[in-house]
Amino acid sequence: MELLIAKYGYVAILIGTIFEGGTLLSMGGFAAHQGYMKLVPWVIFFGSIGSFTDAQIWFCLGRSSGTAIVKKRPKWKHRLEKIDIWLKRYHTWFIVIARFIPGFRTVSSLAIGMSGVPLGRFIFLNAIGALLWASVVSISGFLSGRILKMLLGEIKHLELPIFIGIAVTGAAIWAFSHYRGRQ
């Protein structure tokens, strides 16, 4: 496992944060706690870049073809209405923290792109939000390792079950939010 993490860990975090979100980043934080990766700067850096890229892609899609995308996903209409209210009320803060709101990560960037926010402003606020989010999520994985070590003592022999537990938890959260979104 050490070899896999050493060889593919940072790439997995980068790709994982573009497509999925926090599960692989939490795993990266835990792996950093175990000494397989460097939390600062690399886990946070690659998590930030992945999150930034994901939001930037959806922002540009919202800018170029947001209406067509929304027509194909009518269930997003309710979320878009909420986002419009939040954008008007908490403009700057919403752009920074949108990725923290469960179920709104993708659609927020799409809606922000559709709203006419200038590209330069979004890039700046997106970078701040991505760095903040990656820091919080990866540090939570790191601290989880620290707490488990305090509670259980040496946890090296439990690494695989812990990684599986993080993955299952992430998948369950995704499935719950995906199922709830279909309701």
Secondary structure, 3 states (H helix, E strand, C coil): CHHHHHHHHHHHHHHHHHHCCHHHHHHHHHHHHCCCCCHHHHHHHHHHHHHHHHHHHHHHHHHHHHHHHHHHCHHHHHHHHHHHHHHHHHHHHHHHHHHHCCCCHHHHHHHHHHHCCCHHHHHHHHHHHHHHHHHHHHHHHHHHHHHHHHHHCCCHHHHHHHHHHHHHHHHHHHHHHHHHHHC
